Amino acid sequence: MFKIGFRLRKDLYVNDFFVPHFNQTYRGHKYKVYLPIAKSAARFHYFSYRTINAWNGLSAETTDFSSLARFRSSLVSHDLIRFCKVCLA
């Protein structure tokens, strides 16, 4: 999401995957995105839908959004295991 949101991937646009919620932050960081309602099982399993909770759950205090390298190293302090799901089908 970092590469899409901060235009490090010039071929992908954030509005094609996510609905930005950058202006109204009450808690957390200022780069949050809306979580749309999944009306189908297929939509529920899309990359954009699966990553929103993890992205919005990052704290502003411990996440450094200034560069990709700093962002990656700041993720070490986050427990992201709660967002991992295993599909047993």
Stockholm file with secondary structure:
# STOCKHOLM 1.0

chainA/1-89         MFKIGFRLRKDLYVNDFFVPHFNQTYRGHKYKVYLPIAKSAARFHYFSYRTINAWNGLSAETTDFSSLARFRSSLVSHDLIRFCKVCLA
#=GR chainA/1-89 SS CHHHHTTSSTTCCHHHHCCBCCSCCSSSCSCCBCCCCCCSHHHHTSHHHHHHHHHHTSCTTTCCCSCHHHHHHHGGGSCCGGGCCCCCC
#=GC SS_cons        CHHHHTTSSTTCCHHHHCCBCCSCCSSSCSCCBCCCCCCSHHHHTSHHHHHHHHHHTSCTTTCCCSCHHHHHHHGGGSCCGGGCCCCCC
//
